[in-house]
Every structure is written in structure tokens, then in C-alpha cells.
Amino acid sequence: MFPNFHSKETLASQEELAAFAPFSSRMAALDFLVCDESDVFVTNNNGNMARILAGRRY
């Protein structure tokens, strides 16, 4: 139903993500990029990332 449904873990290997893992802001940036390019974005809270993505998609 949603062919472009991804997470950073489905697009990159653990080895590729290891360089970003010590930096929460960089991991959040990767999450944002993946969510922005995906067909579907499901949030578990109403934080800033959800608001930014909703505004960007609007």
C-alpha cells in the first residue's frame, strides 16, 4: 500500500549508522530526511519534528 515506507535502519547498515550514533542531533537529522522523503510519516508525539514535517508537507 505504501511502497516508499522506510526508516534509517532499512536504508543504511549498522556500520553506516555507527558514525552517526554518538550524536543524537545527527541521528535526528537522518530521521528527518527519511521521514521527509517517505510517503508516510507516523509520529509518536507532537514534538517539533512532527510539526516541522507537517508544515513542510502542507
OpenMM code with the backbone's topology and positions (N, CA, C; nanometers):
from openmm import Vec3, app, unit

residues = "MET PHE PRO ASN PHE HIS SER LYS GLU THR LEU ALA SER GLN GLU GLU LEU ALA ALA PHE ALA PRO PHE SER SER ARG MET ALA ALA LEU ASP PHE LEU VAL CYS ASP GLU SER ASP VAL PHE VAL THR ASN ASN ASN GLY ASN MET ALA ARG ILE LEU ALA GLY ARG ARG TYR".split()
positions = [
    Vec3(0.0821, -0.1185, 0.0000),
    Vec3(0.0000, 0.0000, 0.0000),
    Vec3(0.0875, 0.1263, 0.0000),
    Vec3(0.1980, 0.1246, 0.0736),
    Vec3(0.2905, 0.2377, 0.0786),
    Vec3(0.4293, 0.1884, 0.0396),
    Vec3(0.4632, 0.1927, -0.0876),
    Vec3(0.5906, 0.1354, -0.1340),
    Vec3(0.7134, 0.2127, -0.0885),
    Vec3(0.6977, 0.3348, -0.0440),
    Vec3(0.8109, 0.4175, -0.0052),
    Vec3(0.8093, 0.4411, 0.1456),
    Vec3(0.7980, 0.3340, 0.2221),
    Vec3(0.7893, 0.3396, 0.3682),
    Vec3(0.9206, 0.2872, 0.4255),
    Vec3(1.0006, 0.3759, 0.4840),
    Vec3(1.1342, 0.3391, 0.5290),
    Vec3(1.1660, 0.3977, 0.6653),
    Vec3(1.2712, 0.3453, 0.7234),
    Vec3(1.3350, 0.4049, 0.8410),
    Vec3(1.4838, 0.4111, 0.8096),
    Vec3(1.5584, 0.4825, 0.8898),
    Vec3(1.7024, 0.4911, 0.8618),
    Vec3(1.7667, 0.3533, 0.8695),
    Vec3(1.7104, 0.2644, 0.9518),
    Vec3(1.7652, 0.1296, 0.9650),
    Vec3(1.7398, 0.0434, 0.8415),
    Vec3(1.6352, 0.0724, 0.7649),
    Vec3(1.6104, -0.0050, 0.6429),
    Vec3(1.6902, 0.0485, 0.5242),
    Vec3(1.7395, 0.1708, 0.5358),
    Vec3(1.8146, 0.2316, 0.4254),
    Vec3(1.9658, 0.2256, 0.4439),
    Vec3(2.0106, 0.2121, 0.5669),
    Vec3(2.1543, 0.2102, 0.5948),
    Vec3(2.1881, 0.0916, 0.6844),
    Vec3(2.3080, 0.0411, 0.6675),
    Vec3(2.3533, -0.0695, 0.7522),
    Vec3(2.3950, -0.0161, 0.8883),
    Vec3(2.4091, -0.1062, 0.9833),
    Vec3(2.4544, -0.0671, 1.1167),
    Vec3(2.5938, -0.0052, 1.1107),
    Vec3(2.6754, -0.0539, 1.0192),
    Vec3(2.8099, 0.0024, 1.0032),
    Vec3(2.8037, 0.1471, 0.9543),
    Vec3(2.7134, 0.1749, 0.8622),
    Vec3(2.6984, 0.3117, 0.8115),
    Vec3(2.6430, 0.4055, 0.9177),
    Vec3(2.5523, 0.3562, 0.9991),
    Vec3(2.4918, 0.4383, 1.1038),
    Vec3(2.5842, 0.4586, 1.2240),
    Vec3(2.6839, 0.3727, 1.2384),
    Vec3(2.7729, 0.3794, 1.3549),
    Vec3(2.8422, 0.5150, 1.3673),
    Vec3(2.8767, 0.5765, 1.2553),
    Vec3(2.9440, 0.7066, 1.2600),
    Vec3(2.8532, 0.8163, 1.3156),
    Vec3(2.7225, 0.7998, 1.3022),
    Vec3(2.6264, 0.8999, 1.3479),
    Vec3(2.5754, 0.8719, 1.4891),
    Vec3(2.5855, 0.7474, 1.5327),
    Vec3(2.5245, 0.7036, 1.6587),
    Vec3(2.5645, 0.7860, 1.7815),
    Vec3(2.6888, 0.8312, 1.7953),
    Vec3(2.7235, 0.9092, 1.9147),
    Vec3(2.6621, 1.0503, 1.9184),
    Vec3(2.5969, 1.0905, 1.8123),
    Vec3(2.5456, 1.2270, 1.8016),
    Vec3(2.3939, 1.2240, 1.7804),
    Vec3(2.3191, 1.2517, 1.8870),
    Vec3(2.1730, 1.2432, 1.8767),
    Vec3(2.1166, 1.3418, 1.7749),
    Vec3(2.1758, 1.4587, 1.7617),
    Vec3(2.1238, 1.5558, 1.6649),
    Vec3(2.1452, 1.5074, 1.5212),
    Vec3(2.2538, 1.4376, 1.4972),
    Vec3(2.2775, 1.3831, 1.3624),
    Vec3(2.1822, 1.2681, 1.3326),
    Vec3(2.1546, 1.1861, 1.4340),
    Vec3(2.0576, 1.0776, 1.4156),
    Vec3(1.9192, 1.1370, 1.3895),
    Vec3(1.8851, 1.2443, 1.4596),
    Vec3(1.7563, 1.3112, 1.4380),
    Vec3(1.7496, 1.3699, 1.2974),
    Vec3(1.8608, 1.4230, 1.2491),
    Vec3(1.8644, 1.4774, 1.1129),
    Vec3(1.8412, 1.3667, 1.0108),
    Vec3(1.8994, 1.2504, 1.0339),
    Vec3(1.8745, 1.1365, 0.9440),
    Vec3(1.7276, 1.0956, 0.9481),
    Vec3(1.6700, 1.0913, 1.0683),
    Vec3(1.5271, 1.0603, 1.0810),
    Vec3(1.4431, 1.1600, 1.0020),
    Vec3(1.4759, 1.2873, 1.0141),
    Vec3(1.4009, 1.3905, 0.9429),
    Vec3(1.4090, 1.3692, 0.7919),
    Vec3(1.5288, 1.3453, 0.7412),
    Vec3(1.5454, 1.3268, 0.5967),
    Vec3(1.4672, 1.2065, 0.5458),
    Vec3(1.4716, 1.0978, 0.6192),
    Vec3(1.3974, 0.9782, 0.5792),
    Vec3(1.2476, 1.0050, 0.5832),
    Vec3(1.1995, 1.0654, 0.6914),
    Vec3(1.0559, 1.0951, 0.7039),
    Vec3(1.0090, 1.1928, 0.5976),
    Vec3(1.0912, 1.2901, 0.5655),
    Vec3(1.0548, 1.3893, 0.4656),
    Vec3(1.0397, 1.3268, 0.3273),
    Vec3(1.1202, 1.2276, 0.2975),
    Vec3(1.1157, 1.1639, 0.1658),
    Vec3(1.0180, 1.0468, 0.1582),
    Vec3(0.9666, 1.0019, 0.2719),
    Vec3(0.8748, 0.8884, 0.2752),
    Vec3(0.7329, 0.9313, 0.2397),
    Vec3(0.6547, 0.8343, 0.1967),
    Vec3(0.5136, 0.8600, 0.1668),
    Vec3(0.4322, 0.8765, 0.2947),
    Vec3(0.4755, 0.8121, 0.4015),
    Vec3(0.4007, 0.8096, 0.5257),
    Vec3(0.4918, 0.8540, 0.6394),
    Vec3(0.4372, 0.9349, 0.7292),
    Vec3(0.5090, 0.9723, 0.8498),
    Vec3(0.4156, 0.9511, 0.9670),
    Vec3(0.4561, 0.8656, 1.0602),
    Vec3(0.3775, 0.8377, 1.1788),
    Vec3(0.4574, 0.8847, 1.2988),
    Vec3(0.3993, 0.9731, 1.3768),
    Vec3(0.4679, 1.0252, 1.4938),
    Vec3(0.4136, 0.9599, 1.6205),
    Vec3(0.4985, 0.9531, 1.7214),
    Vec3(0.4525, 0.9002, 1.8490),
    Vec3(0.4378, 1.0117, 1.9520),
    Vec3(0.4590, 1.1362, 1.9088),
    Vec3(0.4392, 1.2515, 1.9965),
    Vec3(0.4148, 1.3753, 1.9105),
    Vec3(0.3866, 1.4858, 1.9718),
    Vec3(0.3621, 1.6093, 1.8979),
    Vec3(0.4790, 1.7057, 1.9147),
    Vec3(0.5988, 1.6533, 1.9006),
    Vec3(0.7184, 1.7352, 1.9169),
    Vec3(0.7467, 1.8216, 1.7949),
    Vec3(0.8607, 1.8869, 1.7999),
    Vec3(0.8982, 1.9790, 1.6929),
    Vec3(0.9149, 1.9109, 1.5582),
    Vec3(0.9707, 1.7894, 1.5570),
    Vec3(0.9905, 1.7214, 1.4293),
    Vec3(0.8572, 1.6971, 1.3587),
    Vec3(0.7576, 1.6529, 1.4345),
    Vec3(0.6254, 1.6297, 1.3761),
    Vec3(0.5669, 1.7596, 1.3210),
    Vec3(0.5845, 1.8677, 1.3928),
    Vec3(0.5314, 1.9978, 1.3480),
    Vec3(0.6044, 2.0469, 1.2227),
    Vec3(0.7363, 2.0320, 1.2220),
    Vec3(0.8136, 2.0751, 1.1058),
    Vec3(0.7747, 1.9953, 0.9822),
    Vec3(0.7628, 1.8637, 0.9966),
    Vec3(0.7243, 1.7808, 0.8824),
    Vec3(0.5826, 1.8110, 0.8354),
    Vec3(0.4920, 1.8315, 0.9287),
    Vec3(0.3551, 1.8636, 0.8901),
    Vec3(0.3521, 1.9970, 0.8150),
    Vec3(0.4248, 2.0952, 0.8636),
    Vec3(0.4297, 2.2244, 0.7943),
    Vec3(0.4947, 2.2127, 0.6586),
    Vec3(0.5983, 2.1354, 0.6500),
    Vec3(0.6689, 2.1176, 0.5211),
    Vec3(0.5774, 2.0479, 0.4191),
    Vec3(0.5020, 1.9508, 0.4638),
    Vec3(0.4139, 1.8779, 0.3731),
    Vec3(0.2905, 1.9597, 0.3341),
    Vec3(0.2528, 2.0520, 0.4220),
    Vec3(0.1349, 2.1344, 0.3950),
    Vec3(0.1650, 2.2276, 0.2805),
] * unit.nanometer
topology = app.Topology()
chain = topology.addChain("A")
for resn in residues:
    res = topology.addResidue(resn, chain)
    for name in ("N", "CA", "C"):
        topology.addAtom(name, app.Element.getBySymbol(name[0]), res)
